[in-house]
Amino acid sequence: MTTDLTAENERLRIELAHAHAEIAAHQQKLEDVRRLWLDSQQGRDHEAAVKVERSRIRSIQQMVRPGFERLADSAIEDGSTLEQFALAMIREQADRGITLDAIRRDAPNPAPHASAPDGAKPDAGKSWDAIHAKIAPGRM
């Protein structure tokens, strides 16, 4: 009986050692898969960050006006958002004295409006049918 117990213990010890070896192999496989997954996630995160940065730069470049290129370059370099750049450009315009009032003062006078021919009254207030009948008689 003692020999049976010893043989059984030895068999169990060998099975347990094999199980530990299998568990270690599976743990290593799981660790390899986890590393691959993390690497792919970091790659996706990197790609998404690149897309966002390209979009930010493109938006700033589309918004820049002549004379504000240096401001746009500094906004791109320091990582300013589009909103921060727009606000900085408005402030810079105000500092330079570029206002809507100044633009109106610098603009040429508008062209004079043409007056109606002598004795002609505009057709305002008449119905569409009356105007059309006057323009193209017989078509209605």
C-alpha positions, 0 to 999 in steps of 0.5 A, a space after each residue: 500500500 505504501 508503494 501505491 501511495 508513493 507511485 500515486 504521489 509521484 504520478 500526481 507530482 509529474 502531472 502537476 509539473 506538466 500543468 504548471 508548464 502548460 499554464 506558464 506557456 499559456 501565460 506567455 502566449 497571453 502576454 504576447 497577445 496583450 503586448 500586440 494589442 497594446 501596440 496596435 492601440 498605441 498605433 491607432 491612438 497615434 494615427 488619430 492624433 496625427 489626423 486631429 493635428 493635421 485638421 487643426 493646422 489645415 483649419 488655421 491655414 484656411 482662416 489666415 488672412 494676408 498680413 497675418 502669416 506670422 501669427 498663424 505660424 506661431 499659432 501652429 507652433 505653440 499648439 493653439 486651437 482654431 478658436 485661440 488663433 481666431 481671437 488672436 487674429 481679431 486682437 491683432 486686427 484691433 491693435 493695427 486699427 483694422 475695424 469695420 468703421 475704418 474699412 468703410 471709411 477707406 472704401 470708395 463711394 457707392 455707385 449712384 442708383 439709376 433713376 426710373 425713366 421720366 414719367 414711369 412708375 414702378 410696378 410695385 404693388 401690382 399683382 403678378 398677373 397684371 405685370 405679366 400681362 403688361 410684359 407679355 400680352 396674349 400669353 396668359 
